[in-house]
Amino acid sequence: MNGLVKFYDEPTGWGLIAGDDGALYMLRGGQLADAAPRVGERVAFEPQKGGGGLRAAAVRRLSDG
């Protein structure tokens, strides 16, 4: 699934992705190898259900084109 990074807090390493399905998914920033995700950045991820709600796994950046 694809989505948009809506929030990311670098000190704590977590944020939220608005999925293209309209749901919010928790993001753990350590999943991205190079730099921290940026608000407004498009990403692809695997949606998962977790103990605290929906989570984004296998997060990767989408190229701009």
PDB file of N, CA, C and O in Angstrom, chain B, residues numbered from 101:
ATOM      1  N   MET B 101       0.849  -1.177   0.000  1.00  0.00           N
ATOM      2  CA  MET B 101       0.000   0.000   0.000  1.00  0.00           C
ATOM      3  C   MET B 101       0.891   1.235   0.000  1.00  0.00           C
ATOM      4  O   MET B 101       2.024   1.190   0.480  1.00  0.00           O
ATOM      5  N   ASN B 102       0.382   2.323  -0.533  1.00  0.00           N
ATOM      6  CA  ASN B 102       1.094   3.589  -0.520  1.00  0.00           C
ATOM      7  C   ASN B 102       0.419   4.551   0.447  1.00  0.00           C
ATOM      8  O   ASN B 102      -0.749   4.382   0.799  1.00  0.00           O
ATOM      9  N   GLY B 103       1.171   5.563   0.872  1.00  0.00           N
ATOM     10  CA  GLY B 103       0.613   6.565   1.764  1.00  0.00           C
ATOM     11  C   GLY B 103       1.514   7.773   1.864  1.00  0.00           C
ATOM     12  O   GLY B 103       2.526   7.881   1.173  1.00  0.00           O
ATOM     13  N   LEU B 104       1.121   8.684   2.745  1.00  0.00           N
ATOM     14  CA  LEU B 104       1.802   9.959   2.927  1.00  0.00           C
ATOM     15  C   LEU B 104       2.186  10.111   4.392  1.00  0.00           C
ATOM     16  O   LEU B 104       1.350   9.914   5.274  1.00  0.00           O
ATOM     17  N   VAL B 105       3.441  10.460   4.661  1.00  0.00           N
ATOM     18  CA  VAL B 105       3.873  10.699   6.040  1.00  0.00           C
ATOM     19  C   VAL B 105       3.179  11.969   6.531  1.00  0.00           C
ATOM     20  O   VAL B 105       3.389  13.050   5.980  1.00  0.00           O
ATOM     21  N   LYS B 106       2.353  11.833   7.568  1.00  0.00           N
ATOM     22  CA  LYS B 106       1.591  12.958   8.104  1.00  0.00           C
ATOM     23  C   LYS B 106       2.283  13.594   9.301  1.00  0.00           C
ATOM     24  O   LYS B 106       2.136  14.792   9.542  1.00  0.00           O
ATOM     25  N   PHE B 107       3.039  12.795  10.051  1.00  0.00           N
ATOM     26  CA  PHE B 107       3.712  13.266  11.258  1.00  0.00           C
ATOM     27  C   PHE B 107       4.919  12.385  11.482  1.00  0.00           C
ATOM     28  O   PHE B 107       4.862  11.177  11.252  1.00  0.00           O
ATOM     29  N   TYR B 108       6.020  12.985  11.933  1.00  0.00           N
ATOM     30  CA  TYR B 108       7.175  12.189  12.336  1.00  0.00           C
ATOM     31  C   TYR B 108       7.970  12.959  13.370  1.00  0.00           C
ATOM     32  O   TYR B 108       8.314  14.122  13.158  1.00  0.00           O
ATOM     33  N   ASP B 109       8.263  12.312  14.493  1.00  0.00           N
ATOM     34  CA  ASP B 109       9.038  12.902  15.576  1.00  0.00           C
ATOM     35  C   ASP B 109      10.393  12.196  15.627  1.00  0.00           C
ATOM     36  O   ASP B 109      10.496  11.062  16.096  1.00  0.00           O
ATOM     37  N   GLU B 110      11.421  12.875  15.142  1.00  0.00           N
ATOM     38  CA  GLU B 110      12.739  12.236  15.044  1.00  0.00           C
ATOM     39  C   GLU B 110      13.325  11.815  16.386  1.00  0.00           C
ATOM     40  O   GLU B 110      13.896  10.727  16.462  1.00  0.00           O
ATOM     41  N   PRO B 111      13.216  12.628  17.472  1.00  0.00           N
ATOM     42  CA  PRO B 111      13.789  12.193  18.749  1.00  0.00           C
ATOM     43  C   PRO B 111      13.210  10.870  19.266  1.00  0.00           C
ATOM     44  O   PRO B 111      13.942  10.063  19.839  1.00  0.00           O
ATOM     45  N   THR B 112      11.918  10.643  19.073  1.00  0.00           N
ATOM     46  CA  THR B 112      11.315   9.401  19.561  1.00  0.00           C
ATOM     47  C   THR B 112      11.272   8.324  18.484  1.00  0.00           C
ATOM     48  O   THR B 112      11.080   7.148  18.793  1.00  0.00           O
ATOM     49  N   GLY B 113      11.450   8.713  17.228  1.00  0.00           N
ATOM     50  CA  GLY B 113      11.509   7.737  16.143  1.00  0.00           C
ATOM     51  C   GLY B 113      10.172   7.142  15.747  1.00  0.00           C
ATOM     52  O   GLY B 113      10.123   6.003  15.284  1.00  0.00           O
ATOM     53  N   TRP B 114       9.093   7.881  15.915  1.00  0.00           N
ATOM     54  CA  TRP B 114       7.805   7.344  15.462  1.00  0.00           C
ATOM     55  C   TRP B 114       6.988   8.424  14.778  1.00  0.00           C
ATOM     56  O   TRP B 114       7.234   9.620  14.937  1.00  0.00           O
ATOM     57  N   GLY B 115       6.013   7.968  14.016  1.00  0.00           N
ATOM     58  CA  GLY B 115       5.163   8.905  13.306  1.00  0.00           C
ATOM     59  C   GLY B 115       3.916   8.227  12.791  1.00  0.00           C
ATOM     60  O   GLY B 115       3.585   7.111  13.191  1.00  0.00           O
ATOM     61  N   LEU B 116       3.227   8.917  11.895  1.00  0.00           N
ATOM     62  CA  LEU B 116       1.980   8.414  11.320  1.00  0.00           C
ATOM     63  C   LEU B 116       2.005   8.542   9.807  1.00  0.00           C
ATOM     64  O   LEU B 116       2.486   9.529   9.251  1.00  0.00           O
ATOM     65  N   ILE B 117       1.476   7.520   9.162  1.00  0.00           N
ATOM     66  CA  ILE B 117       1.289   7.519   7.718  1.00  0.00           C
ATOM     67  C   ILE B 117      -0.205   7.484   7.451  1.00  0.00           C
ATOM     68  O   ILE B 117      -0.923   6.666   8.025  1.00  0.00           O
ATOM     69  N   ALA B 118      -0.674   8.370   6.580  1.00  0.00           N
ATOM     70  CA  ALA B 118      -2.048   8.314   6.095  1.00  0.00           C
ATOM     71  C   ALA B 118      -2.040   7.415   4.866  1.00  0.00           C
ATOM     72  O   ALA B 118      -1.530   7.793   3.812  1.00  0.00           O
ATOM     73  N   GLY B 119      -2.609   6.223   5.009  1.00  0.00           N
ATOM     74  CA  GLY B 119      -2.647   5.289   3.897  1.00  0.00           C
ATOM     75  C   GLY B 119      -3.611   5.746   2.823  1.00  0.00           C
ATOM     76  O   GLY B 119      -4.543   6.504   3.095  1.00  0.00           O
ATOM     77  N   ASP B 120      -3.387   5.287   1.604  1.00  0.00           N
ATOM     78  CA  ASP B 120      -4.281   5.623   0.505  1.00  0.00           C
ATOM     79  C   ASP B 120      -5.685   5.063   0.728  1.00  0.00           C
ATOM     80  O   ASP B 120      -6.619   5.432   0.016  1.00  0.00           O
ATOM     81  N   ASP B 121      -5.839   4.168   1.718  1.00  0.00           N
ATOM     82  CA  ASP B 121      -7.162   3.636   2.069  1.00  0.00           C
ATOM     83  C   ASP B 121      -7.896   4.532   3.068  1.00  0.00           C
ATOM     84  O   ASP B 121      -9.025   4.231   3.453  1.00  0.00           O
ATOM     85  N   GLY B 122      -7.254   5.649   3.496  1.00  0.00           N
ATOM     86  CA  GLY B 122      -7.874   6.577   4.425  1.00  0.00           C
ATOM     87  C   GLY B 122      -7.582   6.302   5.885  1.00  0.00           C
ATOM     88  O   GLY B 122      -7.962   7.104   6.738  1.00  0.00           O
ATOM     89  N   ALA B 123      -6.923   5.200   6.209  1.00  0.00           N
ATOM     90  CA  ALA B 123      -6.602   4.853   7.594  1.00  0.00           C
ATOM     91  C   ALA B 123      -5.237   5.414   7.982  1.00  0.00           C
ATOM     92  O   ALA B 123      -4.409   5.705   7.120  1.00  0.00           O
ATOM     93  N   LEU B 124      -5.009   5.563   9.290  1.00  0.00           N
ATOM     94  CA  LEU B 124      -3.713   5.993   9.820  1.00  0.00           C
ATOM     95  C   LEU B 124      -2.927   4.789  10.314  1.00  0.00           C
ATOM     96  O   LEU B 124      -3.481   3.901  10.963  1.00  0.00           O
ATOM     97  N   TYR B 125      -1.636   4.760  10.005  1.00  0.00           N
ATOM     98  CA  TYR B 125      -0.751   3.666  10.373  1.00  0.00           C
ATOM     99  C   TYR B 125       0.435   4.214  11.154  1.00  0.00           C
ATOM    100  O   TYR B 125       1.015   5.232  10.777  1.00  0.00           O
ATOM    101  N   MET B 126       0.796   3.536  12.248  1.00  0.00           N
ATOM    102  CA  MET B 126       1.941   3.940  13.044  1.00  0.00           C
ATOM    103  C   MET B 126       3.230   3.583  12.302  1.00  0.00           C
ATOM    104  O   MET B 126       3.365   2.489  11.754  1.00  0.00           O
ATOM    105  N   LEU B 127       4.157   4.512  12.297  1.00  0.00           N
ATOM    106  CA  LEU B 127       5.441   4.363  11.619  1.00  0.00           C
ATOM    107  C   LEU B 127       6.563   4.357  12.645  1.00  0.00           C
ATOM    108  O   LEU B 127       6.611   5.219  13.523  1.00  0.00           O
ATOM    109  N   ARG B 128       7.462   3.391  12.537  1.00  0.00           N
ATOM    110  CA  ARG B 128       8.691   3.382  13.326  1.00  0.00           C
ATOM    111  C   ARG B 128       9.821   3.772  12.391  1.00  0.00           C
ATOM    112  O   ARG B 128      10.116   3.052  11.437  1.00  0.00           O
ATOM    113  N   GLY B 129      10.456   4.908  12.656  1.00  0.00           N
ATOM    114  CA  GLY B 129      11.436   5.473  11.743  1.00  0.00           C
ATOM    115  C   GLY B 129      12.667   4.637  11.505  1.00  0.00           C
ATOM    116  O   GLY B 129      13.304   4.779  10.461  1.00  0.00           O
ATOM    117  N   GLY B 130      13.027   3.774  12.429  1.00  0.00           N
ATOM    118  CA  GLY B 130      14.205   2.942  12.253  1.00  0.00           C
ATOM    119  C   GLY B 130      14.098   1.995  11.079  1.00  0.00           C
ATOM    120  O   GLY B 130      15.089   1.367  10.706  1.00  0.00           O
ATOM    121  N   GLN B 131      12.932   1.875  10.492  1.00  0.00           N
ATOM    122  CA  GLN B 131      12.746   0.974   9.351  1.00  0.00           C
ATOM    123  C   GLN B 131      13.426   1.491   8.084  1.00  0.00           C
ATOM    124  O   GLN B 131      13.788   0.706   7.208  1.00  0.00           O
ATOM    125  N   LEU B 132      13.597   2.800   7.987  1.00  0.00           N
ATOM    126  CA  LEU B 132      14.212   3.389   6.795  1.00  0.00           C
ATOM    127  C   LEU B 132      15.721   3.477   6.990  1.00  0.00           C
ATOM    128  O   LEU B 132      16.196   4.037   7.978  1.00  0.00           O
ATOM    129  N   ALA B 133      16.463   2.926   6.051  1.00  0.00           N
ATOM    130  CA  ALA B 133      17.902   2.765   6.220  1.00  0.00           C
ATOM    131  C   ALA B 133      18.690   4.071   6.200  1.00  0.00           C
ATOM    132  O   ALA B 133      19.633   4.228   6.976  1.00  0.00           O
ATOM    133  N   ASP B 134      18.327   5.008   5.332  1.00  0.00           N
ATOM    134  CA  ASP B 134      19.179   6.181   5.167  1.00  0.00           C
ATOM    135  C   ASP B 134      18.784   7.341   6.076  1.00  0.00           C
ATOM    136  O   ASP B 134      19.384   7.495   7.140  1.00  0.00           O
ATOM    137  N   ALA B 135      17.828   8.142   5.716  1.00  0.00           N
ATOM    138  CA  ALA B 135      17.447   9.318   6.499  1.00  0.00           C
ATOM    139  C   ALA B 135      16.051   9.140   7.087  1.00  0.00           C
ATOM    140  O   ALA B 135      15.271   8.303   6.630  1.00  0.00           O
ATOM    141  N   ALA B 136      15.755   9.930   8.094  1.00  0.00           N
ATOM    142  CA  ALA B 136      14.437   9.899   8.717  1.00  0.00           C
ATOM    143  C   ALA B 136      13.371  10.318   7.705  1.00  0.00           C
ATOM    144  O   ALA B 136      13.642  11.126   6.817  1.00  0.00           O
ATOM    145  N   PRO B 137      12.168   9.775   7.837  1.00  0.00           N
ATOM    146  CA  PRO B 137      11.100  10.191   6.930  1.00  0.00           C
ATOM    147  C   PRO B 137      10.734  11.651   7.157  1.00  0.00           C
ATOM    148  O   PRO B 137      10.902  12.183   8.255  1.00  0.00           O
ATOM    149  N   ARG B 138      10.237  12.285   6.115  1.00  0.00           N
ATOM    150  CA  ARG B 138       9.833  13.692   6.195  1.00  0.00           C
ATOM    151  C   ARG B 138       8.327  13.807   6.018  1.00  0.00           C
ATOM    152  O   ARG B 138       7.728  13.058   5.247  1.00  0.00           O
ATOM    153  N   VAL B 139       7.723  14.735   6.727  1.00  0.00           N
ATOM    154  CA  VAL B 139       6.299  15.004   6.562  1.00  0.00           C
ATOM    155  C   VAL B 139       6.051  15.386   5.109  1.00  0.00           C
ATOM    156  O   VAL B 139       6.773  16.208   4.544  1.00  0.00           O
ATOM    157  N   GLY B 140       5.034  14.789   4.509  1.00  0.00           N
ATOM    158  CA  GLY B 140       4.708  15.040   3.111  1.00  0.00           C
ATOM    159  C   GLY B 140       5.344  14.067   2.140  1.00  0.00           C
ATOM    160  O   GLY B 140       5.030  14.093   0.950  1.00  0.00           O
ATOM    161  N   GLU B 141       6.224  13.217   2.616  1.00  0.00           N
ATOM    162  CA  GLU B 141       6.911  12.253   1.759  1.00  0.00           C
ATOM    163  C   GLU B 141       5.994  11.069   1.458  1.00  0.00           C
ATOM    164  O   GLU B 141       5.285  10.582   2.339  1.00  0.00           O
ATOM    165  N   ARG B 142       6.013  10.610   0.204  1.00  0.00           N
ATOM    166  CA  ARG B 142       5.236   9.431  -0.194  1.00  0.00           C
ATOM    167  C   ARG B 142       6.053   8.181   0.092  1.00  0.00           C
ATOM    168  O   ARG B 142       7.246   8.118  -0.206  1.00  0.00           O
ATOM    169  N   VAL B 143       5.392   7.189   0.674  1.00  0.00           N
ATOM    170  CA  VAL B 143       6.042   5.930   1.011  1.00  0.00           C
ATOM    171  C   VAL B 143       5.147   4.764   0.613  1.00  0.00           C
ATOM    172  O   VAL B 143       3.935   4.913   0.454  1.00  0.00           O
ATOM    173  N   ALA B 144       5.767   3.610   0.459  1.00  0.00           N
ATOM    174  CA  ALA B 144       5.054   2.348   0.279  1.00  0.00           C
ATOM    175  C   ALA B 144       5.297   1.532   1.547  1.00  0.00           C
ATOM    176  O   ALA B 144       6.362   1.632   2.156  1.00  0.00           O
ATOM    177  N   PHE B 145       4.316   0.730   1.942  1.00  0.00           N
ATOM    178  CA  PHE B 145       4.457  -0.055   3.171  1.00  0.00           C
ATOM    179  C   PHE B 145       3.502  -1.238   3.158  1.00  0.00           C
ATOM    180  O   PHE B 145       2.580  -1.313   2.346  1.00  0.00           O
ATOM    181  N   GLU B 146       3.750  -2.155   4.078  1.00  0.00           N
ATOM    182  CA  GLU B 146       2.889  -3.307   4.278  1.00  0.00           C
ATOM    183  C   GLU B 146       2.016  -3.029   5.498  1.00  0.00           C
ATOM    184  O   GLU B 146       2.545  -2.908   6.603  1.00  0.00           O
ATOM    185  N   PRO B 147       0.687  -2.922   5.335  1.00  0.00           N
ATOM    186  CA  PRO B 147      -0.183  -2.660   6.480  1.00  0.00           C
ATOM    187  C   PRO B 147      -0.295  -3.892   7.379  1.00  0.00           C
ATOM    188  O   PRO B 147      -0.407  -5.016   6.890  1.00  0.00           O
ATOM    189  N   GLN B 148      -0.265  -3.675   8.691  1.00  0.00           N
ATOM    190  CA  GLN B 148      -0.401  -4.751   9.669  1.00  0.00           C
ATOM    191  C   GLN B 148      -1.284  -4.284  10.812  1.00  0.00           C
ATOM    192  O   GLN B 148      -1.338  -3.096  11.130  1.00  0.00           O
ATOM    193  N   LYS B 149      -1.973  -5.236  11.424  1.00  0.00           N
ATOM    194  CA  LYS B 149      -2.737  -4.936  12.632  1.00  0.00           C
ATOM    195  C   LYS B 149      -1.873  -5.321  13.815  1.00  0.00           C
ATOM    196  O   LYS B 149      -1.336  -6.427  13.871  1.00  0.00           O
ATOM    197  N   GLY B 150      -1.738  -4.382  14.783  1.00  0.00           N
ATOM    198  CA  GLY B 150      -0.929  -4.637  15.966  1.00  0.00           C
ATOM    199  C   GLY B 150      -1.744  -4.432  17.222  1.00  0.00           C
ATOM    200  O   GLY B 150      -2.928  -4.100  17.161  1.00  0.00           O
ATOM    201  N   GLY B 151      -1.101  -4.632  18.365  1.00  0.00           N
ATOM    202  CA  GLY B 151      -1.767  -4.487  19.646  1.00  0.00           C
ATOM    203  C   GLY B 151      -2.339  -3.106  19.881  1.00  0.00           C
ATOM    204  O   GLY B 151      -3.382  -2.972  20.521  1.00  0.00           O
ATOM    205  N   GLY B 152      -1.671  -2.065  19.370  1.00  0.00           N
ATOM    206  CA  GLY B 152      -2.131  -0.704  19.585  1.00  0.00           C
ATOM    207  C   GLY B 152      -2.858  -0.114  18.392  1.00  0.00           C
ATOM    208  O   GLY B 152      -3.170   1.077  18.392  1.00  0.00           O
ATOM    209  N   GLY B 153      -3.133  -0.914  17.381  1.00  0.00           N
ATOM    210  CA  GLY B 153      -3.813  -0.404  16.193  1.00  0.00           C
ATOM    211  C   GLY B 153      -3.081  -0.806  14.925  1.00  0.00           C
ATOM    212  O   GLY B 153      -2.387  -1.822  14.892  1.00  0.00           O
ATOM    213  N   LEU B 154      -3.237  -0.022  13.908  1.00  0.00           N
ATOM    214  CA  LEU B 154      -2.633  -0.323  12.608  1.00  0.00           C
ATOM    215  C   LEU B 154      -1.180   0.131  12.572  1.00  0.00           C
ATOM    216  O   LEU B 154      -0.829   1.182  13.108  1.00  0.00           O
ATOM    217  N   ARG B 155      -0.342  -0.678  11.932  1.00  0.00           N
ATOM    218  CA  ARG B 155       1.085  -0.381  11.841  1.00  0.00           C
ATOM    219  C   ARG B 155       1.546  -0.485  10.397  1.00  0.00           C
ATOM    220  O   ARG B 155       0.978  -1.221   9.590  1.00  0.00           O
ATOM    221  N   ALA B 156       2.589   0.271  10.096  1.00  0.00           N
ATOM    222  CA  ALA B 156       3.223   0.210   8.782  1.00  0.00           C
ATOM    223  C   ALA B 156       4.522  -0.568   8.918  1.00  0.00           C
ATOM    224  O   ALA B 156       5.387  -0.202   9.714  1.00  0.00           O
ATOM    225  N   ALA B 157       4.663  -1.636   8.148  1.00  0.00           N
ATOM    226  CA  ALA B 157       5.881  -2.448   8.142  1.00  0.00           C
ATOM    227  C   ALA B 157       6.521  -2.369   6.764  1.00  0.00           C
ATOM    228  O   ALA B 157       5.869  -2.008   5.785  1.00  0.00           O
ATOM    229  N   ALA B 158       7.799  -2.707   6.699  1.00  0.00           N
ATOM    230  CA  ALA B 158       8.545  -2.712   5.433  1.00  0.00           C
ATOM    231  C   ALA B 158       8.373  -1.387   4.688  1.00  0.00           C
ATOM    232  O   ALA B 158       8.085  -1.372   3.491  1.00  0.00           O
ATOM    233  N   VAL B 159       8.550  -0.283   5.401  1.00  0.00           N
ATOM    234  CA  VAL B 159       8.363   1.043   4.822  1.00  0.00           C
ATOM    235  C   VAL B 159       9.514   1.393   3.899  1.00  0.00           C
ATOM    236  O   VAL B 159      10.679   1.195   4.245  1.00  0.00           O
ATOM    237  N   ARG B 160       9.191   1.909   2.732  1.00  0.00           N
ATOM    238  CA  ARG B 160      10.222   2.334   1.773  1.00  0.00           C
ATOM    239  C   ARG B 160       9.744   3.581   1.044  1.00  0.00           C
ATOM    240  O   ARG B 160       8.550   3.765   0.806  1.00  0.00           O
ATOM    241  N   ARG B 161      10.677   4.412   0.705  1.00  0.00           N
ATOM    242  CA  ARG B 161      10.361   5.651  -0.009  1.00  0.00           C
ATOM    243  C   ARG B 161       9.948   5.356  -1.435  1.00  0.00           C
ATOM    244  O   ARG B 161      10.431   4.412  -2.059  1.00  0.00           O
ATOM    245  N   LEU B 162       9.047   6.179  -1.936  1.00  0.00           N
ATOM    246  CA  LEU B 162       8.689   6.127  -3.352  1.00  0.00           C
ATOM    247  C   LEU B 162       9.485   7.193  -4.075  1.00  0.00           C
ATOM    248  O   LEU B 162       9.610   8.316  -3.585  1.00  0.00           O
ATOM    249  N   SER B 163      10.020   6.858  -5.228  1.00  0.00           N
ATOM    250  CA  SER B 163      10.788   7.846  -5.992  1.00  0.00           C
ATOM    251  C   SER B 163       9.851   8.904  -6.547  1.00  0.00           C
ATOM    252  O   SER B 163       8.665   8.651  -6.759  1.00  0.00           O
ATOM    253  N   ASP B 164      10.385  10.069  -6.776  1.00  0.00           N
ATOM    254  CA  ASP B 164       9.594  11.173  -7.289  1.00  0.00           C
ATOM    255  C   ASP B 164       9.248  11.018  -8.762  1.00  0.00           C
ATOM    256  O   ASP B 164       8.465  11.799  -9.304  1.00  0.00           O
ATOM    257  N   GLY B 165       9.807  10.046  -9.391  1.00  0.00           N
ATOM    258  CA  GLY B 165       9.387   9.886 -10.754  1.00  0.00           C
ATOM    259  C   GLY B 165      10.443   9.439 -11.669  1.00  0.00           C
ATOM    260  O   GLY B 165      10.194   9.268 -12.862  1.00  0.00           O
TER     261      GLY B 165
END
